[in-house]
């Protein structure tokens, strides 16, 4: 799964619509992990 700002925006929009779903939360946690990996690589 690619970690892009665009995907995070889409997930944020879904949250704003009030359609919280376990899959969305799973995607968020995966993206957070992926972003952490990118931060580690950039340092």
C-alpha positions in Angstrom: 0.0 0.0 0.0 1.4 3.4 -1.0 1.5 6.1 1.6 0.5 9.3 -0.1 -1.0 12.6 1.1 -3.8 12.0 -1.3 -4.8 8.7 0.3 -4.7 10.3 3.8 -6.9 13.1 2.5 -9.4 10.6 1.2 -9.5 8.8 4.5 -9.9 12.1 6.4 -12.9 12.9 4.1 -14.5 9.6 4.9 -14.0 10.2 8.6 -15.6 13.7 8.2 -18.6 12.0 6.5 -19.0 9.9 9.7 -18.5 6.6 7.9 -16.0 5.2 10.4 -15.2 1.6 9.6 -12.8 -0.9 11.0 -11.2 -1.2 7.5 -10.6 2.6 7.4 -9.0 2.5 10.9 -6.8 -0.4 9.7 -5.8 1.6 6.7 -4.9 4.6 8.9 -2.8 2.5 11.2 -1.0 0.9 8.2 -0.3 4.4 6.8 1.0 5.7 10.1 3.4 2.8 10.2 4.4 3.3 6.6 5.0 7.0 7.3 7.1 6.2 10.3 9.3 4.0 8.1 9.7 6.8 5.6 10.8 9.1 8.4 13.4 6.6 9.6 14.7 6.3 6.0 14.9 10.0 5.5 17.1 10.6 8.6 
